[in-house]
Amino acid sequence: MPPAITAEGLVKKYGDVVALDRLDLSVPEGTVFGLLGPNGAGKTTTVRILTTLLRPDAGRATVAGFDVVRDAQRLRSHIGVSGQYAAVDDHLTGAENLEMVGRLYHLGTGRSRERARELLERFDLAGAADRPVQGYSGGMRRRLDLAGALVADPPVLFLDEPTTGLDPRARAALWDVLSELVAAGTTLLLTTQYMEEADRLADRLAVIDHGRVIALGTPDELKDRVGGDRIALTVTCPEDLENARRTLAPLAVGETQVDAATLQVIVPVAHGAASLADALTRLATERVAVKDAGLRRPTLDDVFLTLTGHETTKNAKEHGR
């Protein structure tokens, strides 16, 4: 089958700023494709071009077999889109918002009303269906916006940071909904700052930086690219952080990460359990008090940091940076 989404040599500039620099993508039908990258890397610009909201300066792209520039009008009825901010009408009720979307997709009054009720139930909003949206919480508004992207049951769905503002329970519920959609044949392209989300949902990932794809593969392939095991340990006293880093430096086979906020040291090592035993012996000799220690595989956070040189925005905020 031809890919559901293709991009070939996409270029977009804003004055002297190059947002996309000959970007290429290919997304098979019925899969989840994740775009990762620091703020300003070009993720949202890519989504805006693929959803016909922005014209590229060069290159071409197709979605569901339609050229995003030449066939923009026809393409819009085959995609669902949810941006970073909820696009809902505060003066309408939740049900009226979704019914309006259905009518815009030419579903007809009856089917629009039926579809609205189905989605309100699915997104745990049935109890607020007849309340004006201006009284909704931020998380409720977000869920309503996501429901709006699904009204027409589109074959291709674009979600730009879909779970921002959702609590863990609502985020997990949305993941279940998205997994069901993809299992039924929907193609999903999403951008996210939550590495756990990308790891759970995405079949393939592209890491974008400065408008280019700098890495492409499955989550496991990207983790393997970063390297082997990591020792993750937490010291008891802030004064021991630097001593721990220095003591473990001979074992490191890559960049050691030190987090002053959590008193954690993460050291990439070559010999797994043997390296962990050696590390604990060295720390005991230096009288570094260790609260806990363990061995773990690289995470997508490690991939992101290694490839881009940045933490995710989510992690930077959590650590006060």
Contacts in CASP RR format, 6 or more apart in sequence:
PFRMAT RR
TARGET T0000
AUTHOR 0000-0000-0000
METHOD contacts of the structure
MODEL  1
MPPAITAEGLVKKYGDVVALDRLDLSVPEGTVFGLLGPNGAGKTTTVRIL
TTLLRPDAGRATVAGFDVVRDAQRLRSHIGVSGQYAAVDDHLTGAENLEM
VGRLYHLGTGRSRERARELLERFDLAGAADRPVQGYSGGMRRRLDLAGAL
VADPPVLFLDEPTTGLDPRARAALWDVLSELVAAGTTLLLTTQYMEEADR
LADRLAVIDHGRVIALGTPDELKDRVGGDRIALTVTCPEDLENARRTLAP
LAVGETQVDAATLQVIVPVAHGAASLADALTRLATERVAVKDAGLRRPTL
DDVFLTLTGHETTKNAKEHGR
1 28 0 8 1.000
1 29 0 8 1.000
2 65 0 8 1.000
3 26 0 8 1.000
3 27 0 8 1.000
3 28 0 8 1.000
3 29 0 8 1.000
4 27 0 8 1.000
4 28 0 8 1.000
4 29 0 8 1.000
4 30 0 8 1.000
4 31 0 8 1.000
4 63 0 8 1.000
4 64 0 8 1.000
4 65 0 8 1.000
4 155 0 8 1.000
4 156 0 8 1.000
4 187 0 8 1.000
5 25 0 8 1.000
5 26 0 8 1.000
5 27 0 8 1.000
5 33 0 8 1.000
5 50 0 8 1.000
5 61 0 8 1.000
5 62 0 8 1.000
5 63 0 8 1.000
5 156 0 8 1.000
5 187 0 8 1.000
5 189 0 8 1.000
6 25 0 8 1.000
6 26 0 8 1.000
6 27 0 8 1.000
6 61 0 8 1.000
6 62 0 8 1.000
7 23 0 8 1.000
7 24 0 8 1.000
7 25 0 8 1.000
7 26 0 8 1.000
7 46 0 8 1.000
7 49 0 8 1.000
7 50 0 8 1.000
7 59 0 8 1.000
7 60 0 8 1.000
7 61 0 8 1.000
8 24 0 8 1.000
8 59 0 8 1.000
8 60 0 8 1.000
8 61 0 8 1.000
9 22 0 8 1.000
9 23 0 8 1.000
9 24 0 8 1.000
9 58 0 8 1.000
9 59 0 8 1.000
9 60 0 8 1.000
10 20 0 8 1.000
10 22 0 8 1.000
10 23 0 8 1.000
10 24 0 8 1.000
10 46 0 8 1.000
10 49 0 8 1.000
10 56 0 8 1.000
10 58 0 8 1.000
10 59 0 8 1.000
10 60 0 8 1.000
10 61 0 8 1.000
11 18 0 8 1.000
11 20 0 8 1.000
11 21 0 8 1.000
11 22 0 8 1.000
11 23 0 8 1.000
11 56 0 8 1.000
11 57 0 8 1.000
11 58 0 8 1.000
11 59 0 8 1.000
12 18 0 8 1.000
12 19 0 8 1.000
12 20 0 8 1.000
12 45 0 8 1.000
12 49 0 8 1.000
12 54 0 8 1.000
12 56 0 8 1.000
12 57 0 8 1.000
13 19 0 8 1.000
13 57 0 8 1.000
18 210 0 8 1.000
18 211 0 8 1.000
19 40 0 8 1.000
19 42 0 8 1.000
19 45 0 8 1.000
19 211 0 8 1.000
20 42 0 8 1.000
20 45 0 8 1.000
20 46 0 8 1.000
20 49 0 8 1.000
20 56 0 8 1.000
20 211 0 8 1.000
21 210 0 8 1.000
21 211 0 8 1.000
21 212 0 8 1.000
22 58 0 8 1.000
22 59 0 8 1.000
22 212 0 8 1.000
23 42 0 8 1.000
23 46 0 8 1.000
23 208 0 8 1.000
23 211 0 8 1.000
23 212 0 8 1.000
23 213 0 8 1.000
24 213 0 8 1.000
25 33 0 8 1.000
25 46 0 8 1.000
25 61 0 8 1.000
25 206 0 8 1.000
25 213 0 8 1.000
27 33 0 8 1.000
27 187 0 8 1.000
27 189 0 8 1.000
27 204 0 8 1.000
28 187 0 8 1.000
29 185 0 8 1.000
29 187 0 8 1.000
30 182 0 8 1.000
30 185 0 8 1.000
30 186 0 8 1.000
30 187 0 8 1.000
30 188 0 8 1.000
31 182 0 8 1.000
31 187 0 8 1.000
31 188 0 8 1.000
31 203 0 8 1.000
31 204 0 8 1.000
32 178 0 8 1.000
32 182 0 8 1.000
32 188 0 8 1.000
32 189 0 8 1.000
32 190 0 8 1.000
32 201 0 8 1.000
32 202 0 8 1.000
32 203 0 8 1.000
32 204 0 8 1.000
33 187 0 8 1.000
33 188 0 8 1.000
33 189 0 8 1.000
33 190 0 8 1.000
33 202 0 8 1.000
33 203 0 8 1.000
33 204 0 8 1.000
33 205 0 8 1.000
33 206 0 8 1.000
34 189 0 8 1.000
34 190 0 8 1.000
34 191 0 8 1.000
34 192 0 8 1.000
34 198 0 8 1.000
34 201 0 8 1.000
34 202 0 8 1.000
34 204 0 8 1.000
34 205 0 8 1.000
34 206 0 8 1.000
35 43 0 8 1.000
35 46 0 8 1.000
35 47 0 8 1.000
35 189 0 8 1.000
35 190 0 8 1.000
35 191 0 8 1.000
35 205 0 8 1.000
35 206 0 8 1.000
35 208 0 8 1.000
36 43 0 8 1.000
36 191 0 8 1.000
36 192 0 8 1.000
36 195 0 8 1.000
36 198 0 8 1.000
36 205 0 8 1.000
36 206 0 8 1.000
36 207 0 8 1.000
36 208 0 8 1.000
36 300 0 8 1.000
36 304 0 8 1.000
37 43 0 8 1.000
37 207 0 8 1.000
37 208 0 8 1.000
37 209 0 8 1.000
37 304 0 8 1.000
37 308 0 8 1.000
37 310 0 8 1.000
37 312 0 8 1.000
38 209 0 8 1.000
38 308 0 8 1.000
38 310 0 8 1.000
38 312 0 8 1.000
38 313 0 8 1.000
39 313 0 8 1.000
41 208 0 8 1.000
41 209 0 8 1.000
41 210 0 8 1.000
41 211 0 8 1.000
41 308 0 8 1.000
42 208 0 8 1.000
42 211 0 8 1.000
43 160 0 8 1.000
43 191 0 8 1.000
43 208 0 8 1.000
44 84 0 8 1.000
44 160 0 8 1.000
44 191 0 8 1.000
45 54 0 8 1.000
45 211 0 8 1.000
46 208 0 8 1.000
47 81 0 8 1.000
47 83 0 8 1.000
47 158 0 8 1.000
47 160 0 8 1.000
47 189 0 8 1.000
47 191 0 8 1.000
48 54 0 8 1.000
49 55 0 8 1.000
49 56 0 8 1.000
49 61 0 8 1.000
49 68 0 8 1.000
50 61 0 8 1.000
50 63 0 8 1.000
50 68 0 8 1.000
50 158 0 8 1.000
50 189 0 8 1.000
51 63 0 8 1.000
51 68 0 8 1.000
51 79 0 8 1.000
51 80 0 8 1.000
51 81 0 8 1.000
51 158 0 8 1.000
52 68 0 8 1.000
52 69 0 8 1.000
52 72 0 8 1.000
52 75 0 8 1.000
52 76 0 8 1.000
55 69 0 8 1.000
56 68 0 8 1.000
56 69 0 8 1.000
60 67 0 8 1.000
60 68 0 8 1.000
60 69 0 8 1.000
61 67 0 8 1.000
61 68 0 8 1.000
62 68 0 8 1.000
63 75 0 8 1.000
63 78 0 8 1.000
63 79 0 8 1.000
63 156 0 8 1.000
64 75 0 8 1.000
64 78 0 8 1.000
64 79 0 8 1.000
64 155 0 8 1.000
64 156 0 8 1.000
65 71 0 8 1.000
66 72 0 8 1.000
66 74 0 8 1.000
66 75 0 8 1.000
66 78 0 8 1.000
67 75 0 8 1.000
68 75 0 8 1.000
77 105 0 8 1.000
77 106 0 8 1.000
77 152 0 8 1.000
78 154 0 8 1.000
78 155 0 8 1.000
78 156 0 8 1.000
79 154 0 8 1.000
79 155 0 8 1.000
79 156 0 8 1.000
79 157 0 8 1.000
79 158 0 8 1.000
80 149 0 8 1.000
80 150 0 8 1.000
80 152 0 8 1.000
80 154 0 8 1.000
80 156 0 8 1.000
80 157 0 8 1.000
80 158 0 8 1.000
81 149 0 8 1.000
81 157 0 8 1.000
81 158 0 8 1.000
81 159 0 8 1.000
81 160 0 8 1.000
82 145 0 8 1.000
82 146 0 8 1.000
82 148 0 8 1.000
82 149 0 8 1.000
82 158 0 8 1.000
82 159 0 8 1.000
82 160 0 8 1.000
82 162 0 8 1.000
83 145 0 8 1.000
83 158 0 8 1.000
83 159 0 8 1.000
83 160 0 8 1.000
83 161 0 8 1.000
83 162 0 8 1.000
84 160 0 8 1.000
84 161 0 8 1.000
84 164 0 8 1.000
86 138 0 8 1.000
86 141 0 8 1.000
86 142 0 8 1.000
86 144 0 8 1.000
86 145 0 8 1.000
87 145 0 8 1.000
88 94 0 8 1.000
88 97 0 8 1.000
88 133 0 8 1.000
88 141 0 8 1.000
88 144 0 8 1.000
88 145 0 8 1.000
89 96 0 8 1.000
89 97 0 8 1.000
89 100 0 8 1.000
89 133 0 8 1.000
90 132 0 8 1.000
90 133 0 8 1.000
90 134 0 8 1.000
90 135 0 8 1.000
91 132 0 8 1.000
91 133 0 8 1.000
91 134 0 8 1.000
92 100 0 8 1.000
92 132 0 8 1.000
92 133 0 8 1.000
93 129 0 8 1.000
93 130 0 8 1.000
93 131 0 8 1.000
93 132 0 8 1.000
93 133 0 8 1.000
94 116 0 8 1.000
94 120 0 8 1.000
94 125 0 8 1.000
94 128 0 8 1.000
94 129 0 8 1.000
94 130 0 8 1.000
94 131 0 8 1.000
94 132 0 8 1.000
94 133 0 8 1.000
94 136 0 8 1.000
94 144 0 8 1.000
95 113 0 8 1.000
95 116 0 8 1.000
95 117 0 8 1.000
95 120 0 8 1.000
95 129 0 8 1.000
95 130 0 8 1.000
97 133 0 8 1.000
97 144 0 8 1.000
97 148 0 8 1.000
98 112 0 8 1.000
98 115 0 8 1.000
98 116 0 8 1.000
98 119 0 8 1.000
98 120 0 8 1.000
98 144 0 8 1.000
98 147 0 8 1.000
98 148 0 8 1.000
98 151 0 8 1.000
99 109 0 8 1.000
99 112 0 8 1.000
99 113 0 8 1.000
99 116 0 8 1.000
100 112 0 8 1.000
101 112 0 8 1.000
101 148 0 8 1.000
101 151 0 8 1.000
101 152 0 8 1.000
102 108 0 8 1.000
102 111 0 8 1.000
102 112 0 8 1.000
102 115 0 8 1.000
102 116 0 8 1.000
102 151 0 8 1.000
102 152 0 8 1.000
103 109 0 8 1.000
103 112 0 8 1.000
105 112 0 8 1.000
105 151 0 8 1.000
105 152 0 8 1.000
107 115 0 8 1.000
107 151 0 8 1.000
107 152 0 8 1.000
112 151 0 8 1.000
115 151 0 8 1.000
115 153 0 8 1.000
116 129 0 8 1.000
116 151 0 8 1.000
117 126 0 8 1.000
117 129 0 8 1.000
119 147 0 8 1.000
119 148 0 8 1.000
119 150 0 8 1.000
119 151 0 8 1.000
120 126 0 8 1.000
120 127 0 8 1.000
120 128 0 8 1.000
120 129 0 8 1.000
120 147 0 8 1.000
122 147 0 8 1.000
122 177 0 8 1.000
123 143 0 8 1.000
123 144 0 8 1.000
123 146 0 8 1.000
123 147 0 8 1.000
123 173 0 8 1.000
123 174 0 8 1.000
123 177 0 8 1.000
124 143 0 8 1.000
124 170 0 8 1.000
124 173 0 8 1.000
125 140 0 8 1.000
125 143 0 8 1.000
125 144 0 8 1.000
125 147 0 8 1.000
128 136 0 8 1.000
128 140 0 8 1.000
133 141 0 8 1.000
133 144 0 8 1.000
136 144 0 8 1.000
138 165 0 8 1.000
139 165 0 8 1.000
139 166 0 8 1.000
139 167 0 8 1.000
139 170 0 8 1.000
142 163 0 8 1.000
142 164 0 8 1.000
142 165 0 8 1.000
142 166 0 8 1.000
143 166 0 8 1.000
143 170 0 8 1.000
143 174 0 8 1.000
146 159 0 8 1.000
146 162 0 8 1.000
146 174 0 8 1.000
149 157 0 8 1.000
149 158 0 8 1.000
149 159 0 8 1.000
150 157 0 8 1.000
150 181 0 8 1.000
154 186 0 8 1.000
155 185 0 8 1.000
155 186 0 8 1.000
155 187 0 8 1.000
156 186 0 8 1.000
156 187 0 8 1.000
156 188 0 8 1.000
156 189 0 8 1.000
157 181 0 8 1.000
157 186 0 8 1.000
157 187 0 8 1.000
157 188 0 8 1.000
157 189 0 8 1.000
158 188 0 8 1.000
158 189 0 8 1.000
158 190 0 8 1.000
159 178 0 8 1.000
159 188 0 8 1.000
159 189 0 8 1.000
159 190 0 8 1.000
159 191 0 8 1.000
160 190 0 8 1.000
160 191 0 8 1.000
161 190 0 8 1.000
161 191 0 8 1.000
161 192 0 8 1.000
161 193 0 8 1.000
162 174 0 8 1.000
162 178 0 8 1.000
162 190 0 8 1.000
162 192 0 8 1.000
163 170 0 8 1.000
163 171 0 8 1.000
163 174 0 8 1.000
163 175 0 8 1.000
163 192 0 8 1.000
163 194 0 8 1.000
163 197 0 8 1.000
164 193 0 8 1.000
166 174 0 8 1.000
171 194 0 8 1.000
171 197 0 8 1.000
175 197 0 8 1.000
175 200 0 8 1.000
175 201 0 8 1.000
178 188 0 8 1.000
178 201 0 8 1.000
179 201 0 8 1.000
181 188 0 8 1.000
182 188 0 8 1.000
188 201 0 8 1.000
190 197 0 8 1.000
190 201 0 8 1.000
190 202 0 8 1.000
192 198 0 8 1.000
193 312 0 8 1.000
193 313 0 8 1.000
193 314 0 8 1.000
194 312 0 8 1.000
194 314 0 8 1.000
195 299 0 8 1.000
195 300 0 8 1.000
195 301 0 8 1.000
195 304 0 8 1.000
195 312 0 8 1.000
196 300 0 8 1.000
198 205 0 8 1.000
198 219 0 8 1.000
198 300 0 8 1.000
199 219 0 8 1.000
199 299 0 8 1.000
199 300 0 8 1.000
202 219 0 8 1.000
203 218 0 8 1.000
204 216 0 8 1.000
204 217 0 8 1.000
204 218 0 8 1.000
205 215 0 8 1.000
205 216 0 8 1.000
205 217 0 8 1.000
205 218 0 8 1.000
205 219 0 8 1.000
205 222 0 8 1.000
205 300 0 8 1.000
206 213 0 8 1.000
206 215 0 8 1.000
206 216 0 8 1.000
206 217 0 8 1.000
207 213 0 8 1.000
207 214 0 8 1.000
207 215 0 8 1.000
207 216 0 8 1.000
207 222 0 8 1.000
207 303 0 8 1.000
207 304 0 8 1.000
207 307 0 8 1.000
207 308 0 8 1.000
208 214 0 8 1.000
209 307 0 8 1.000
209 308 0 8 1.000
214 307 0 8 1.000
214 308 0 8 1.000
215 222 0 8 1.000
215 225 0 8 1.000
215 303 0 8 1.000
215 307 0 8 1.000
219 300 0 8 1.000
222 300 0 8 1.000
222 303 0 8 1.000
223 297 0 8 1.000
223 298 0 8 1.000
223 299 0 8 1.000
223 300 0 8 1.000
223 302 0 8 1.000
223 303 0 8 1.000
225 303 0 8 1.000
226 298 0 8 1.000
226 302 0 8 1.000
226 303 0 8 1.000
226 306 0 8 1.000
226 307 0 8 1.000
227 268 0 8 1.000
227 298 0 8 1.000
228 268 0 8 1.000
228 269 0 8 1.000
228 270 0 8 1.000
228 297 0 8 1.000
228 298 0 8 1.000
229 268 0 8 1.000
229 269 0 8 1.000
229 272 0 8 1.000
229 275 0 8 1.000
229 295 0 8 1.000
229 296 0 8 1.000
229 297 0 8 1.000
230 266 0 8 1.000
230 267 0 8 1.000
230 268 0 8 1.000
230 269 0 8 1.000
230 295 0 8 1.000
230 296 0 8 1.000
230 297 0 8 1.000
230 298 0 8 1.000
230 302 0 8 1.000
231 248 0 8 1.000
231 251 0 8 1.000
231 265 0 8 1.000
231 266 0 8 1.000
231 267 0 8 1.000
231 269 0 8 1.000
231 275 0 8 1.000
231 276 0 8 1.000
231 279 0 8 1.000
231 293 0 8 1.000
231 294 0 8 1.000
231 295 0 8 1.000
232 264 0 8 1.000
232 265 0 8 1.000
232 266 0 8 1.000
232 293 0 8 1.000
232 294 0 8 1.000
232 295 0 8 1.000
232 296 0 8 1.000
233 244 0 8 1.000
233 264 0 8 1.000
233 265 0 8 1.000
233 267 0 8 1.000
233 279 0 8 1.000
233 283 0 8 1.000
233 290 0 8 1.000
233 291 0 8 1.000
233 292 0 8 1.000
233 293 0 8 1.000
233 294 0 8 1.000
234 262 0 8 1.000
234 263 0 8 1.000
234 264 0 8 1.000
234 265 0 8 1.000
234 290 0 8 1.000
234 291 0 8 1.000
234 292 0 8 1.000
234 293 0 8 1.000
235 241 0 8 1.000
235 244 0 8 1.000
235 263 0 8 1.000
235 265 0 8 1.000
235 288 0 8 1.000
235 289 0 8 1.000
235 290 0 8 1.000
235 291 0 8 1.000
236 263 0 8 1.000
236 289 0 8 1.000
236 290 0 8 1.000
236 291 0 8 1.000
237 263 0 8 1.000
237 289 0 8 1.000
238 260 0 8 1.000
238 263 0 8 1.000
240 288 0 8 1.000
240 289 0 8 1.000
241 258 0 8 1.000
241 260 0 8 1.000
241 263 0 8 1.000
241 265 0 8 1.000
242 258 0 8 1.000
243 286 0 8 1.000
243 288 0 8 1.000
244 265 0 8 1.000
244 283 0 8 1.000
244 288 0 8 1.000
244 290 0 8 1.000
245 256 0 8 1.000
245 258 0 8 1.000
245 265 0 8 1.000
247 282 0 8 1.000
247 283 0 8 1.000
247 286 0 8 1.000
247 288 0 8 1.000
248 256 0 8 1.000
248 265 0 8 1.000
248 267 0 8 1.000
248 279 0 8 1.000
248 282 0 8 1.000
248 283 0 8 1.000
249 256 0 8 1.000
251 267 0 8 1.000
251 269 0 8 1.000
251 275 0 8 1.000
251 278 0 8 1.000
251 279 0 8 1.000
251 282 0 8 1.000
252 267 0 8 1.000
252 268 0 8 1.000
252 269 0 8 1.000
253 268 0 8 1.000
253 269 0 8 1.000
253 270 0 8 1.000
254 268 0 8 1.000
255 268 0 8 1.000
255 306 0 8 1.000
256 265 0 8 1.000
256 266 0 8 1.000
256 267 0 8 1.000
256 268 0 8 1.000
257 264 0 8 1.000
257 265 0 8 1.000
257 266 0 8 1.000
257 305 0 8 1.000
258 264 0 8 1.000
258 265 0 8 1.000
258 266 0 8 1.000
259 265 0 8 1.000
259 266 0 8 1.000
259 319 0 8 1.000
261 319 0 8 1.000
261 320 0 8 1.000
262 319 0 8 1.000
263 291 0 8 1.000
266 302 0 8 1.000
267 279 0 8 1.000
268 298 0 8 1.000
269 275 0 8 1.000
269 276 0 8 1.000
269 279 0 8 1.000
271 278 0 8 1.000
272 295 0 8 1.000
273 295 0 8 1.000
275 295 0 8 1.000
276 293 0 8 1.000
276 294 0 8 1.000
276 295 0 8 1.000
279 293 0 8 1.000
280 290 0 8 1.000
280 293 0 8 1.000
283 290 0 8 1.000
301 311 0 8 1.000
301 312 0 8 1.000
301 315 0 8 1.000
304 310 0 8 1.000
304 311 0 8 1.000
304 312 0 8 1.000
305 311 0 8 1.000
310 316 0 8 1.000
311 319 0 8 1.000
311 321 0 8 1.000
END
